[in-house]
Amino acid sequence: PSSMPSNDQRLLLQLLLLLPLSSVSAFEVDKQATDIIECRTSVKHAGSNFTLELYHGWAPQGVKRVLALAEHGFLDGLPFFRALPNFLIQFGIQPDAIKQRYWQDQGNIPDDPSKGIAFTDGVVSFAGYSRNSRSTHLFITLGNQPGLGRRPWEVAIGKVTRGMDVVRNIYSGYGDKVDQGRLQAADSEHYIQSEFPLLDRIEACTVRRAPSGLDERAAQAAALEAAVGQAGDDDQEKLNREEVEENEEEVQQIEEDEDEDEDELVGQASIGEEEGDFGGEGEMYEGEAALGEMEREALEEGNYEAAVDEAAVAGDGGDGG
């Protein structure tokens, strides 16, 4: 079996576990669980893929909706219809009219309370237009954007953790010129191909849910907590053993002291015999025997004061004989 960490080692392990958290501050607050969406795009750069991590602790309603969108294929084929350099990339309108109508029929989702997550590079959020207006529109921030996150629908749901260089290379030559209404029309594909042929798209996404609803860091924290708890149990058991041993030593010392006191009392009775405290020879031996018997009975019952009292009574009886 492996040896348990010392107090200093446990503290070091905790600090090491927390170190990555401090480097990204608010991003790591209250994640609770992480699900991952990996997307392949039409962007001709660095493998064309990006990875999005979704954090339930940031925005549970938003994460639930995005996972449903991805698992039902809504994200596949989405054009990046609004690409503004150094600001954001927006997507979420499906050229497939059947898919778009289905999710419109699902209605909007309620706003998640803001956790104060800063909109720094790679943060993902829903776009909206009023309270409780989140539906399918999403955006990814490019660089730090302190002006975002002030509206109730602008709540971070996750972050692009791999492939931000791909995201930055999404074609942005059209800016925000694409008519979002036309994208939802029956001829949306014709509209895109004829007027915005260079628009990049998400080609396909796959979802990888966190095992047992926990992200890797949460699992590490749980393992460390278990190890520390076990070490604490071992320390408590050691303390309990030491306390029992101390108690046993105290009992042994008390027994030894009682034996010494018994010997002292017997010795005092012998001295009384030599000094003629008892009335006669027969009475002297009879008193001594009575004293010894009563002492032993009292001492065996653990009552040292009773033994002393019995000795005094026996001595008085001897004098009266």
Order of alpha helices (4+ residues) and beta strands (2+ residues): alpha-beta-beta-alpha-beta-beta-alpha-beta-beta-beta-alpha-alpha-alpha-beta-alpha-alpha-alpha
